[in-house]
């Protein structure tokens, strides 16, 4: 029954006029949902490499994210306990300074449908400003650094973190507390949830 639900939702996404250009080019929406998932990772949108290979978080950012979580590729991709819903399921294109942002309204339209199919989710890891501001209902002026520093305020449902992109290397150097305090807490939380 749940599998039928997933298939129906996936087909609806593909048929949505908003995604017509991608569907015409035979590009499939990229996300991962599982009824047994305990952890949900919500990021921005797939990068070009992830979309081309149809493997989510298939880049250097993904390698770092898995290091922060303390999980292997096998656990991340094949355990069924980690789900991934980007804020947009398609690569939005390149901008002047990196990838373009996820399309507005996309997550609000599709995430609720998919979340209903994953009743065992116990933690939503919000990766980067788009996911953080959307799910925590923050103003656009909210500073991600302040939100991440106060991550404990959003537990047990949400765990906000910065994006693991190499572009954030300078930010991480300036904010050593992230690696010293936040990453170990994230790893511990992940480990505990994956045990069950």
MDAnalysis code that builds the backbone (N, CA, C; Angstrom):
import MDAnalysis as mda
import numpy as np

u = mda.Universe.empty(588, n_residues=196, atom_resindex=np.repeat(np.arange(196), 3), trajectory=True)
u.add_TopologyAttr("name", ["N", "CA", "C"] * 196)
u.add_TopologyAttr("resid", np.arange(1, 197))
u.add_TopologyAttr("resname", ["UNK", "UNK", "UNK", "UNK", "UNK", "UNK", "UNK", "UNK", "UNK", "UNK", "UNK", "UNK", "UNK", "UNK", "UNK", "UNK", "UNK", "UNK", "UNK", "UNK", "UNK", "UNK", "UNK", "UNK", "UNK", "UNK", "UNK", "UNK", "UNK", "UNK", "UNK", "UNK", "UNK", "UNK", "UNK", "UNK", "UNK", "UNK", "UNK", "UNK", "UNK", "UNK", "UNK", "UNK", "UNK", "UNK", "UNK", "UNK", "UNK", "UNK", "UNK", "UNK", "UNK", "UNK", "UNK", "UNK", "UNK", "UNK", "UNK", "UNK", "UNK", "UNK", "UNK", "UNK", "UNK", "UNK", "UNK", "UNK", "UNK", "UNK", "UNK", "UNK", "UNK", "UNK", "UNK", "UNK", "UNK", "UNK", "UNK", "UNK", "UNK", "UNK", "UNK", "UNK", "UNK", "UNK", "UNK", "UNK", "UNK", "UNK", "UNK", "UNK", "UNK", "UNK", "UNK", "UNK", "UNK", "UNK", "UNK", "UNK", "UNK", "UNK", "UNK", "UNK", "UNK", "UNK", "UNK", "UNK", "UNK", "UNK", "UNK", "UNK", "UNK", "UNK", "UNK", "UNK", "UNK", "UNK", "UNK", "UNK", "UNK", "UNK", "UNK", "UNK", "UNK", "UNK", "UNK", "UNK", "UNK", "UNK", "UNK", "UNK", "UNK", "UNK", "UNK", "UNK", "UNK", "UNK", "UNK", "UNK", "UNK", "UNK", "UNK", "UNK", "UNK", "UNK", "UNK", "UNK", "UNK", "UNK", "UNK", "UNK", "UNK", "UNK", "UNK", "UNK", "UNK", "UNK", "UNK", "UNK", "UNK", "UNK", "UNK", "UNK", "UNK", "UNK", "UNK", "UNK", "UNK", "UNK", "UNK", "UNK", "UNK", "UNK", "UNK", "UNK", "UNK", "UNK", "UNK", "UNK", "UNK", "UNK", "UNK", "UNK", "UNK", "UNK", "UNK", "UNK", "UNK", "UNK", "UNK", "UNK", "UNK", "UNK", "UNK", "UNK"])
u.atoms.positions = np.array([
    [0.836, -1.213, 0.000],
    [0.000, 0.000, 0.000],
    [0.867, 1.258, 0.000],
    [1.873, 1.287, 0.927],
    [2.761, 2.439, 0.974],
    [3.562, 2.576, -0.308],
    [3.998, 1.436, -0.851],
    [4.761, 1.481, -2.094],
    [3.921, 2.079, -3.213],
    [2.640, 1.712, -3.233],
    [1.730, 2.279, -4.232],
    [1.633, 3.787, -4.044],
    [1.581, 4.211, -2.766],
    [1.544, 5.634, -2.464],
    [2.765, 6.348, -3.024],
    [3.944, 5.769, -2.767],
    [5.178, 6.367, -3.260],
    [5.150, 6.474, -4.783],
    [4.726, 5.418, -5.432],
    [4.677, 5.414, -6.887],
    [3.719, 6.471, -7.416],
    [2.575, 6.599, -6.752],
    [1.582, 7.589, -7.179],
    [2.111, 9.014, -6.996],
    [2.738, 9.262, -5.855],
    [3.282, 10.600, -5.606],
    [4.382, 10.921, -6.610],
    [5.254, 9.951, -6.850],
    [6.337, 10.147, -7.811],
    [5.787, 10.480, -9.192],
    [4.728, 9.790, -9.569],
    [4.116, 10.041, -10.883],
    [3.480, 11.428, -10.922],
    [2.876, 11.833, -9.825],
    [2.284, 13.178, -9.753],
    [3.360, 14.247, -9.901],
    [4.505, 14.021, -9.256],
    [5.614, 14.976, -9.356],
    [6.083, 15.079, -10.801],
    [6.239, 13.943, -11.435],
    [6.710, 13.919, -12.823],
    [5.729, 14.598, -13.780],
    [4.428, 14.441, -13.498],
    [3.396, 14.992, -14.387],
    [3.070, 16.461, -14.117],
    [3.556, 16.980, -12.998],
    [3.273, 18.366, -12.640],
    [3.846, 19.293, -13.724],
    [3.029, 20.219, -14.248],
    [3.509, 21.141, -15.287],
    [4.760, 21.918, -14.863],
    [4.909, 22.151, -13.547],
    [6.079, 22.849, -13.032],
    [7.374, 22.090, -13.359],
    [7.248, 20.770, -13.540],
    [8.426, 19.929, -13.780],
    [8.480, 19.393, -15.210],
    [7.660, 19.939, -16.073],
    [7.517, 19.412, -17.435],
    [8.837, 19.369, -18.201],
    [9.651, 20.407, -18.054],
    [10.917, 20.466, -18.795],
    [11.818, 19.304, -18.395],
    [11.857, 19.003, -17.096],
    [12.685, 17.897, -16.611],
    [12.139, 16.554, -17.112],
    [10.835, 16.376, -17.003],
    [10.216, 15.116, -17.415],
    [10.421, 14.879, -18.911],
    [10.306, 15.947, -19.697],
    [10.526, 15.821, -21.145],
    [11.947, 15.373, -21.459],
    [12.883, 15.799, -20.625],
    [14.291, 15.414, -20.802],
    [14.628, 14.095, -20.096],
    [13.575, 13.408, -19.632],
    [13.715, 12.112, -18.935],
    [14.547, 12.218, -17.653],
    [14.439, 13.347, -16.989],
    [15.102, 13.541, -15.698],
    [14.088, 13.219, -14.615],
    [14.442, 12.283, -13.753],
    [13.523, 11.858, -12.695],
    [13.725, 12.694, -11.432],
    [12.660, 12.902, -10.659],
    [12.817, 13.620, -9.391],
    [13.743, 12.841, -8.466],
    [14.610, 13.564, -7.775],
    [15.617, 12.908, -6.939],
    [15.347, 13.167, -5.454],
    [14.926, 12.121, -4.781],
    [14.689, 12.133, -3.337],
    [14.665, 10.685, -2.900],
    [14.662, 10.454, -1.586],
    [14.588, 9.073, -1.108],
    [13.663, 9.019, 0.095],
    [12.584, 8.283, -0.028],
    [11.616, 8.121, 1.060],
    [11.479, 6.642, 1.375],
    [11.309, 6.335, 2.663],
    [11.174, 4.945, 3.085],
    [10.277, 4.901, 4.321],
    [9.303, 4.001, 4.360],
    [8.388, 3.956, 5.503],
    [9.072, 3.607, 6.820],
    [10.274, 3.030, 6.772],
    [10.978, 2.645, 7.992],
    [12.037, 3.660, 8.411],
    [12.140, 4.767, 7.672],
    [13.175, 5.764, 7.965],
    [12.981, 6.380, 9.346],
    [14.091, 6.554, 10.057],
    [14.097, 7.179, 11.382],
    [14.575, 8.626, 11.297],
    [15.447, 8.878, 10.322],
    [16.067, 10.192, 10.158],
    [15.731, 10.737, 8.777],
    [15.365, 12.007, 8.727],
    [15.095, 12.663, 7.452],
    [16.079, 13.805, 7.272],
    [16.777, 13.796, 6.150],
    [17.707, 14.871, 5.825],
    [17.048, 15.772, 4.780],
    [16.966, 17.053, 5.108],
    [16.346, 18.014, 4.201],
    [17.408, 19.036, 3.815],
    [17.822, 19.005, 2.546],
    [18.846, 19.922, 2.062],
    [18.261, 20.919, 1.085],
    [19.057, 21.399, 0.142],
    [18.558, 22.403, -0.786],
    [18.019, 21.763, -2.054],
    [18.850, 21.451, -3.009],
    [18.413, 20.799, -4.245],
    [19.588, 19.969, -4.747],
    [19.328, 18.929, -5.519],
    [20.433, 18.112, -6.016],
    [21.396, 18.938, -6.869],
    [22.670, 18.616, -6.774],
    [23.648, 19.234, -7.663],
    [23.615, 18.537, -9.020],
    [24.375, 19.045, -9.947],
    [24.408, 18.474, -11.298],
    [24.844, 17.010, -11.279],
    [25.906, 16.712, -10.522],
    [26.422, 15.334, -10.491],
    [25.390, 14.377, -9.908],
    [24.724, 14.807, -8.832],
    [23.702, 13.957, -8.214],
    [22.573, 13.681, -9.193],
    [22.146, 14.717, -9.901],
    [21.058, 14.525, -10.863],
    [21.485, 13.620, -12.015],
    [22.692, 13.835, -12.525],
    [23.167, 13.041, -13.671],
    [23.326, 11.563, -13.311],
    [23.746, 11.283, -12.071],
    [23.942, 9.888, -11.653],
    [22.706, 9.317, -10.958],
    [21.765, 10.179, -10.630],
    [20.561, 9.849, -9.867],
    [20.923, 9.198, -8.526],
    [21.990, 9.727, -7.921],
    [22.405, 9.295, -6.581],
    [22.489, 10.545, -5.719],
    [21.630, 10.623, -4.727],
    [21.520, 11.831, -3.918],
    [22.763, 12.037, -3.041],
    [23.161, 13.299, -2.871],
    [24.357, 13.652, -2.103],
    [25.591, 12.923, -2.648],
    [25.662, 12.808, -3.964],
    [26.771, 12.116, -4.622],
    [27.827, 13.132, -5.048],
    [28.469, 13.760, -4.058],
    [29.487, 14.767, -4.339],
    [30.329, 14.969, -3.072],
    [31.242, 15.916, -3.122],
    [32.119, 16.126, -1.963],
    [31.320, 16.593, -0.741],
    [30.231, 17.321, -0.984],
    [29.375, 17.741, 0.134],
    [28.762, 16.516, 0.813],
    [28.380, 15.539, 0.010],
    [27.802, 14.310, 0.545],
    [28.802, 13.516, 1.370],
    [30.041, 13.491, 0.919],
    [31.093, 12.789, 1.669],
    [31.244, 13.423, 3.049],
    [31.291, 14.749, 3.077],
    [31.433, 15.443, 4.359],
    [30.191, 15.247, 5.228],
    [29.010, 15.293, 4.636],
    [27.787, 15.095, 5.409],
    [27.798, 13.727, 6.091],
    [28.188, 12.694, 5.354],
    [28.236, 11.349, 5.947],
    [29.294, 11.273, 7.060],
    [30.373, 12.016, 6.904],
    [31.379, 12.074, 7.975],
    [30.774, 12.729, 9.217],
    [30.059, 13.823, 9.028],
    [29.426, 14.500, 10.164],
    [28.422, 13.583, 10.865],
    [27.686, 12.817, 10.072],
    [26.697, 11.899, 10.644],
    [27.347, 10.674, 11.274],
    [28.559, 10.356, 10.826],
    [29.245, 9.158, 11.306],
    [28.680, 7.891, 10.709],
    [28.229, 7.971, 9.447],
    [27.648, 6.792, 8.786],
    [28.417, 6.452, 7.515],
    [28.409, 5.187, 7.173],
    [29.043, 4.724, 5.937],
    [28.113, 4.972, 4.750],
    [28.656, 4.847, 3.560],
    [27.827, 4.933, 2.350],
    [26.737, 3.864, 2.387],
    [27.104, 2.684, 2.863],
    [26.163, 1.558, 2.917],
    [24.953, 1.906, 3.783],
    [25.210, 2.441, 4.967],
    [24.116, 2.816, 5.873],
    [23.300, 3.961, 5.279],
    [23.998, 4.944, 4.752],
    [23.328, 6.127, 4.216],
    [22.382, 5.770, 3.071],
    [22.860, 4.941, 2.155],
    [22.084, 4.654, 0.948],
    [21.216, 3.393, 1.025],
    [21.589, 2.438, 1.878],
    [20.922, 1.132, 1.791],
    [20.268, 0.621, 3.076],
    [20.399, 1.340, 4.184],
    [19.817, 0.839, 5.437],
    [18.307, 1.018, 5.488],
    [17.784, 1.979, 4.714],
    [16.354, 2.278, 4.763],
    [15.977, 3.156, 5.942],
    [16.961, 3.471, 6.794],
    [16.669, 4.259, 8.000],
    [16.905, 5.762, 7.810],
    [17.485, 6.126, 6.669],
    [17.746, 7.539, 6.378],
    [17.009, 7.925, 5.100],
    [16.123, 8.897, 5.220],
    [15.394, 9.418, 4.063],
    [15.958, 10.794, 3.704],
    [15.788, 11.190, 2.451],
    [16.301, 12.477, 1.990],
    [15.241, 13.173, 1.139],
    [14.836, 14.360, 1.573],
    [13.910, 15.181, 0.789],
    [14.557, 16.547, 0.564],
    [15.152, 16.782, -0.586],
    [15.672, 18.124, -0.861],
    [14.521, 19.133, -0.939],
    [14.849, 20.403, -0.862],
    [13.838, 21.451, -0.984],
    [13.318, 21.550, -2.417],
    [14.017, 20.956, -3.344],
    [13.589, 20.811, -4.740],
    [14.179, 19.489, -5.201],
    [13.429, 18.729, -5.966],
    [13.895, 17.396, -6.364],
    [14.657, 17.396, -7.683],
    [14.922, 18.590, -8.218],
    [15.624, 18.719, -9.494],
    [16.743, 19.746, -9.382],
    [17.823, 19.526, -10.133],
    [18.926, 20.488, -10.190],
    [18.401, 21.783, -10.802],
    [18.487, 22.906, -10.065],
    [17.884, 24.153, -10.551],
    [18.722, 24.937, -11.543],
    [19.960, 24.507, -11.764],
    [20.840, 25.223, -12.690],
    [21.917, 25.986, -11.951],
    [22.861, 26.498, -12.713],
    [23.997, 27.237, -12.150],
    [23.703, 28.733, -12.122],
    [24.139, 29.375, -11.035],
    [24.046, 30.821, -10.918],
    [25.443, 31.418, -10.966],
    [25.541, 32.702, -10.644],
    [26.835, 33.383, -10.681],
    [27.783, 32.865, -9.608],
    [27.207, 32.479, -8.463],
    [28.065, 31.991, -7.367],
    [27.519, 30.672, -6.828],
    [27.583, 29.653, -7.650],
    [27.094, 28.339, -7.234],
    [25.755, 28.004, -7.869],
    [25.130, 26.955, -7.353],
    [23.846, 26.516, -7.899],
    [22.748, 27.509, -7.558],
    [21.742, 27.578, -8.430],
    [20.580, 28.420, -8.162],
    [19.804, 27.854, -6.967],
    [18.993, 28.680, -6.312],
    [18.223, 28.189, -5.163],
    [17.108, 27.248, -5.579],
    [16.607, 26.445, -4.648],
    [15.438, 25.605, -4.942],
    [14.263, 26.495, -5.339],
    [13.380, 25.973, -6.171],
    [12.222, 26.759, -6.587],
    [11.278, 27.006, -5.414],
    [10.765, 28.198, -5.324],
    [9.848, 28.559, -4.236],
    [8.565, 27.739, -4.340],
    [8.100, 27.274, -3.202],
    [6.837, 26.553, -3.154],
    [6.948, 25.067, -3.437],
    [8.101, 24.608, -3.908],
    [8.230, 23.201, -4.271],
    [8.106, 22.303, -3.043],
    [8.892, 22.596, -2.014],
    [8.872, 21.760, -0.800],
    [7.503, 21.797, -0.127],
    [6.901, 22.973, -0.084],
    [5.586, 23.103, 0.553],
    [4.540, 22.249, -0.153],
    [4.742, 22.033, -1.428],
    [3.785, 21.257, -2.224],
    [3.960, 19.754, -2.062],
    [5.213, 19.293, -2.031],
    [5.454, 17.848, -2.091],
    [5.904, 17.208, -0.781],
    [6.582, 17.933, 0.068],
    [7.060, 17.334, 1.320],
    [5.944, 16.781, 2.200],
    [4.850, 17.527, 2.419],
    [3.796, 16.995, 3.299],
    [3.249, 15.646, 2.836],
    [3.105, 15.467, 1.535],
    [2.601, 14.190, 1.005],
    [3.558, 13.052, 1.330],
    [4.845, 13.297, 1.137],
    [5.837, 12.254, 1.381],
    [6.053, 12.011, 2.871],
    [5.956, 13.065, 3.669],
    [6.116, 12.903, 5.120],
    [5.021, 12.007, 5.704],
    [3.842, 12.051, 5.133],
    [2.750, 11.200, 5.614],
    [3.054, 9.719, 5.423],
    [3.924, 9.403, 4.496],
    [4.268, 8.006, 4.227],
    [5.428, 7.512, 5.092],
    [5.975, 8.418, 5.931],
    [7.136, 8.049, 6.770],
    [6.822, 8.317, 8.242],
    [5.980, 7.487, 8.845],
    [5.509, 7.733, 10.210],
    [6.560, 7.528, 11.295],
    [7.701, 6.914, 10.973],
    [8.705, 6.618, 12.004],
    [9.826, 7.650, 12.094],
    [9.727, 8.722, 11.309],
    [10.754, 9.767, 11.377],
    [10.789, 10.370, 12.776],
    [11.988, 10.390, 13.371],
    [12.154, 10.946, 14.721],
    [13.024, 12.195, 14.744],
    [13.759, 12.418, 13.652],
    [14.634, 13.591, 13.604],
    [14.720, 14.104, 12.170],
    [14.547, 15.411, 12.026],
    [14.718, 16.059, 10.719],
    [15.982, 16.910, 10.790],
    [16.977, 16.523, 10.005],
    [18.226, 17.278, 9.944],
    [18.086, 18.307, 8.822],
    [18.128, 19.570, 9.194],
    [17.938, 20.664, 8.240],
    [19.301, 21.173, 7.809],
    [19.604, 20.981, 6.524],
    [20.941, 21.287, 6.014],
    [20.916, 22.571, 5.184],
    [21.498, 23.628, 5.727],
    [21.586, 24.883, 4.992],
    [20.398, 25.810, 5.211],
    [20.554, 27.036, 4.742],
    [19.587, 28.090, 5.051],
    [18.197, 27.870, 4.470],
    [18.087, 27.300, 3.280],
    [16.759, 27.120, 2.675],
    [15.893, 26.185, 3.518],
    [16.457, 25.055, 3.897],
    [15.708, 24.089, 4.705],
    [15.456, 24.634, 6.106],
    [16.478, 25.245, 6.698],
    [16.367, 25.771, 8.064],
    [15.261, 26.822, 8.154],
    [15.291, 27.784, 7.257],
    [14.320, 28.885, 7.334],
    [12.906, 28.426, 7.002],
    [12.794, 27.474, 6.086],
    [11.465, 26.972, 5.735],
    [10.850, 26.178, 6.888],
    [11.587, 25.216, 7.406],
    [11.024, 24.318, 8.417],
    [10.918, 24.955, 9.803],
    [11.780, 25.906, 10.099],
    [11.712, 26.561, 11.400],
    [10.904, 27.854, 11.324],
    [10.371, 28.117, 10.123],
    [9.510, 29.283, 9.915],
    [10.198, 30.576, 10.340],
    [11.426, 30.756, 9.863],
    [12.222, 31.924, 10.226],
    [12.169, 32.982, 9.134],
    [12.402, 34.215, 9.516],
    [12.453, 35.304, 8.542],
    [13.709, 35.154, 7.692],
    [13.668, 35.744, 6.503],
    [14.832, 35.652, 5.611],
    [16.055, 36.325, 6.219],
    [15.826, 37.251, 7.147],
    [16.941, 37.964, 7.783],
    [17.620, 37.147, 8.891],
    [17.029, 36.031, 9.275],
    [17.616, 35.202, 10.345],
    [19.008, 34.721, 9.934],
    [19.935, 34.752, 10.875],
    [21.313, 34.340, 10.580],
    [21.493, 32.857, 10.889],
    [21.929, 32.126, 9.869],
    [22.093, 30.680, 10.008],
    [23.067, 30.335, 11.126],
    [24.126, 31.111, 11.268],
    [25.116, 30.854, 12.313],
    [24.457, 30.840, 13.693],
    [23.591, 31.812, 13.941],
    [22.913, 31.893, 15.241],
    [21.988, 30.701, 15.465],
    [21.295, 30.292, 14.390],
    [20.362, 29.165, 14.498],
    [21.124, 27.872, 14.790],
    [22.208, 27.651, 14.068],
    [22.995, 26.431, 14.249],
    [23.630, 26.405, 15.636],
    [24.097, 27.541, 16.094],
    [24.703, 27.611, 17.428],
    [23.677, 27.234, 18.507],
    [22.422, 27.557, 18.241],
    [21.338, 27.276, 19.197],
    [20.589, 25.997, 18.829],
    [21.258, 25.053, 18.203],
    [20.615, 23.848, 17.691],
    [19.801, 23.101, 18.749],
    [20.254, 23.129, 19.990],
    [19.554, 22.388, 21.050],
    [18.131, 22.905, 21.262],
    [17.906, 24.170, 20.904],
    [16.577, 24.773, 21.068],
    [15.544, 24.128, 20.156],
    [16.011, 23.477, 19.098],
    [15.084, 22.934, 18.089],
    [14.906, 21.423, 18.209],
    [15.677, 20.817, 19.085],
    [15.532, 19.386, 19.348],
    [14.273, 19.158, 20.181],
    [13.653, 17.999, 20.135],
    [14.122, 16.768, 19.483],
    [13.687, 16.603, 18.024],
    [12.845, 17.517, 17.514],
    [12.325, 17.300, 16.157],
    [13.302, 17.711, 15.068],
    [13.969, 18.839, 15.261],
    [14.841, 19.385, 14.221],
    [16.282, 19.518, 14.704],
    [17.216, 19.367, 13.761],
    [18.635, 19.596, 14.048],
    [19.192, 20.421, 12.889],
    [19.292, 21.755, 13.070],
    [19.799, 22.604, 11.987],
    [21.327, 22.595, 11.902],
    [21.840, 22.483, 10.680],
    [23.289, 22.535, 10.468],
    [23.583, 23.357, 9.209],
    [24.830, 23.754, 9.063],
    [25.245, 24.444, 7.840],
    [25.391, 23.410, 6.729],
    [25.447, 23.901, 5.504],
    [25.654, 22.998, 4.371],
    [27.109, 22.532, 4.376],
    [27.342, 21.250, 4.096],
    [28.717, 20.724, 4.133],
    [29.550, 21.042, 2.890],
    [29.103, 21.985, 2.104],
    [29.825, 22.357, 0.882],
    [31.225, 22.874, 1.175],
    [32.183, 22.588, 0.284],
    [33.529, 23.157, 0.435],
    [33.501, 24.688, 0.463],
    [32.440, 25.287, -0.084],
    [32.306, 26.744, -0.058],
    [32.198, 27.280, 1.372],
    [31.825, 26.402, 2.306],
    [31.680, 26.816, 3.705],
    [32.936, 26.568, 4.534],
    [34.035, 26.285, 3.859],
    [35.293, 25.996, 4.560],
    [35.733, 27.178, 5.425],
    [35.604, 28.388, 4.895],
    [36.010, 29.588, 5.647],
    [35.108, 29.766, 6.863],
    [33.790, 29.528, 6.671],
    [32.851, 29.646, 7.782],
    [33.242, 28.673, 8.893],
    [33.575, 27.445, 8.526],
    [33.925, 26.442, 9.536],
    [35.226, 26.789, 10.260],
    [36.146, 27.401, 9.528],
    [37.400, 27.829, 10.164],
    [37.141, 28.940, 11.176],
    [36.190, 29.796, 10.875],
    [35.867, 30.915, 11.771],
    [34.971, 30.490, 12.935],
    [34.298, 29.377, 12.778],
    [33.348, 28.908, 13.797],
    [33.730, 27.508, 14.261],
    [34.855, 27.439, 14.956],
    [35.405, 26.142, 15.371],
    [34.465, 25.386, 16.319],
    [33.552, 26.091, 16.977],
    [32.593, 25.451, 17.873],
    [31.712, 24.440, 17.129],
    [31.538, 24.650, 15.812],
    [30.673, 23.744, 15.050],
    [31.253, 22.324, 15.047],
    [32.532, 22.198, 14.678],
    [33.181, 20.882, 14.657],
    [33.381, 20.328, 16.059],
    [33.601, 21.220, 17.018],
    [33.897, 20.776, 18.384],
    [32.649, 20.352, 19.156],
    [31.520, 21.013, 18.889],
    [30.319, 20.764, 19.691],
    [29.146, 20.201, 18.893],
    [28.864, 20.824, 17.761],
    [27.654, 20.457, 17.002],
    [27.815, 19.111, 16.297],
    [28.928, 18.917, 15.619],
    [29.125, 17.659, 14.882],
    [29.093, 16.439, 15.809],
    [29.789, 16.457, 16.959],
    [29.692, 15.296, 17.865],
    [28.264, 15.045, 18.361],
    [27.515, 16.119, 18.603],
    [26.127, 15.961, 19.049],
    [25.269, 15.353, 17.938],
    [25.507, 15.803, 16.708],
    [24.776, 15.258, 15.563],
    [25.101, 13.778, 15.377],
    [26.366, 13.451, 15.487],
    [26.812, 12.060, 15.320],
    [26.209, 11.152, 16.395],
    [26.195, 11.640, 17.629],
    [25.633, 10.865, 18.738],
    [24.139, 10.631, 18.540],
    [23.441, 11.676, 18.140],
    [21.997, 11.584, 17.914],
    [21.713, 10.589, 16.781],
    [22.481, 10.681, 15.714],
    [22.318, 9.774, 14.573],
    [22.569, 8.336, 14.983],
    [23.649, 8.116, 15.694],
    [24.002, 6.756, 16.133],
    [22.888, 6.139, 16.982],
    [22.353, 6.910, 17.911],
    [21.304, 6.406, 18.795],
    [20.037, 6.038, 18.033],
    [19.677, 6.862, 17.052],
    [18.462, 6.592, 16.280],
    [18.624, 5.392, 15.353],
    [19.822, 5.216, 14.834],
    [20.055, 4.101, 13.911],
    [20.174, 2.763, 14.630],
    [20.372, 2.781, 15.930],
    [20.455, 1.531, 16.703],
    [19.106, 0.833, 16.774],
    [18.052, 1.630, 16.780],
    [16.693, 1.065, 16.977],
    [16.102, 0.528, 15.682],
])
